Amino acid sequence: MASPAELTVENVVAGYGGVLALQGVSLTVAPATITAVLGANGAGKTTLLGAVSGLVRPRQGRILLDGADLTRRRPEEVTRAGVAHVPEGQGVITELTVEENLRLGGLWRAGRRDRAAALADAYQRFGVLARARRRSAGTLSGGERQILVIARALQARPRVLLLDEPSLGLAPRMVAQVMELIRGLRDEAGLTVLLVEQNARSALSIADQGVVLNLGKVVAASAAAALAADVALRKHYLGF
């Protein structure tokens, strides 16, 4: 993996048409840490990831990667700068094999040797994918598909990983495995992770910091353990 980076979101305003999904959101994700972004549906969590990855253009504010301004860059330029985005929905291409899906994640990399090394790293880190490399991705379970889309994003050798609802639709046992996988990407690979989750309890259990959004605004930002211990905040915004 490349060296970890600091991600900074400064007073970002963004939305769709006349609707502002983000209204002056600011946060900082320190290098090699996990920040969990929490809140109800419609809070602006997915829009925040889209703004960082270039899919949504902010109307105001800045997005910085180690001080470099990404705000007006196209999604492919953001990827080349070192940001990988895993959208919600386990979006594998079911007609392709596991290995073909993985190779798609590294297509933009110029060197064949570099692409081969990234693929080898994926198989070493994710044994379930190594065993299924020749299988159609459509035959994988929901949890295996989630691992595949994360591994595919890692083929780009990112410095920052954006994850949108990686636990969605998974059984509790698989949710725990995916969360441990994300923790390992921070601890072992040194990745900086911005994690959007509805499952606040699981997300806070692995995160260093937490940010709570409500109607496009930050209503709380603190150490993950402090947010998890705040009974009133949990009851009002987090549902546990």
N, C-alpha and C positions, 0 to 999 in steps of 0.2 A: 504494500500500500504506500501511497504518497504520504508526505508529512501532514499531520492534522492542521486544520486552519480554524481561525475565529470567524464566526458568522455574526454580522450585526444588521439588525433591522431598525431603521431610524424613522419614526413618525410616518409610517406608511399608510396612505389612504388609497383604497382600491375597491373596485366593484364591477358590476355588470349593468350596462345601461344606466338607469337612474338610481339604482340601488347600490349604496355603499356598504360592502361587506366588511371592510376594515376602515376604522376611523381613528387614524393616528396611532397605530400599533408600533411599539418599540420593544426590542429584546436583544440580548446578546447571548450567543452560545459559545462558551469558551472552548479552546482546542481540546479534543479528546474527552469531551463530556457529552452527556445526554440531557437535552431539555425536552420535557414533555409539555405539549400544548393541549390543554383540556378545555371542555365546555360542551354545552348542548348542541344539537343539530342547529345550524343556522348561526352559530357564533362567529364564523369567519375562519375556521381552522384550515379548511381545504384551500380557501382563497389565499391565505397566508403562504402556504407551500407553493401555490401557483405563482405568486408574486416573486418568491425567491428563485424559482426555477425558470422564470421568463415566460411562463404560459399566460400570466396576467400582468399587464403593464400598470404599475402604480400611477396614480394621478398626482400624488405628492409623496415626498420622502425618498429615502435612499436604502439600498441593500448593498452591503460591503462584505467582501471576502478578503480577510487580512488587509483591509484598507482599500482594496481595489473595488471600484464602483461597478456593480453588475446591473444596475437599475434599468438601463435601456438596452441591454443585450438580448439577442434572440436566444431561444432555448438551447440550440446546439452550441452557441458560444458559452453559455453558462455551464453546460456539460463539460466542454473543453477546459474551462477555468477550474473545474474540480468539484462540481456539485452534481450529485445523482439523485433523481427523484423517482420514488416508487409510489405510483398512484394507488388509490383504493381499488380493490377488486380482483386481485390475483390474475393480472392480465397476461397470462401465457398464451402463446400461439399453439393451440391444441393439435393442429395438423403436423407440427414439426416435432422432432425429437427433443429430449432434454438438452442434448449437446447443441443442436441447431439453435435452440432458444438462447443458450448461453453465448454462442458465437455472435449473435445479433448485438449483444451488449457491448462488444468490443470492436465492431466494424470500423468505427471512425479512427481507431488507433492505426498508425501508419506501419508499424513494424510487425512482421509475422512472428518473430521471436517473442515480442512483448505480448502479443495476443495469446500465444501458446503458453507463456508463463502464467498469465492471468487465468486461463482455463485450468491449468494444473493446480493453481492455488485454490480454485473453487472446488475441485474434486477432493483435494486434501482436507479442506475445511468442512465440506458438506458431504459426508459419506453417503447419505441417502441419494444424492445426485450422481455420485460416481457409480453407484450400483444400478442406477436407472438411466444411464447416459444414452443408451440406444433405444429406450422406450419412447413412445409417443407421449408428449406432455399431457395429452388428454386423458391418459390413464392414471395420472397422479391424483392423490387425495388432495383435499383443500389445503391442508397443512404443508404438504410437499410442494404444491404450487406456490404457496407463499414463500417458501424457502428458495424456490427457483427464481422468482422475480427479484428477490433481494440479491441472490447470487449473480443474476444477469446484470443488475445495476453495478455491482462491484467489478464487472469486467472493464468498466471505464476507468478503474483505478481512482475513485473519487477521494477527495479530502473531506467532503461534507456529504452526509446521506440524509435525505428527506424521506420520511416514511409516513404514509397516510393510512391510518386504520389497519395496521398489519394483522390485528387479532380478529377482524370482522368475520363473523360466520364460522369461527373455529371452535372446536370442542375445548373445554377447559384444559385438558392435558396438553393439547397442541398449543394453546395460548401460552402456557408456561414454557414450552420449548422454544417458541418464537421469541419470547421475551429474553430468555437466556442467550439465544443467538445474538440478539441486539446488544445485550450486555457484553458478550464476547467481542463483538466488533469494536466496542469502545476500549475494553481492557486489553485485548490481544493485538488488534489491528490499529489501535489509536485513532479510530474514526471519530469525527465530530458528528453528532446525530441530533436532528430535530424531528421529534416523534409526535405526530398527531394521533390521539387516541380517545375513543369513547370509554374504554375500559380504564377508568382513572386509577383504580386500585393497583392493577397490574403495571401500568405505566409508571406510577410514582415509586413502585417497588424497585425499579431499575434506574430511575432517572437521578441526576444530580440536582437539577433545577426544574421547577414547574412554573408554567404560565397559564392562568385561567382567563379565557376570553368569554365575553358575554355581549351579544349584539355588536360585535366588531370592535370592542374596546377591551383593554387589559384591566381586569378587576382585581387581580392578585398575581404577584410574582415573588417567588421565594425559593428557598431550598426545598427539595421534594419532600424531605421528612417533615418539615414544618407545615407544608400544605396538607400532608396526609394526617397530621395530628390536629388540624383545625376543624373541630366538629361542626361549627356553624357554617364554615365555608363548604365543607363536604356536603352537608345537608342541602344547602341552598343551590350549589352549582354543580356538584360532582356526582350526586346520586348514590353515595355509599356511606 
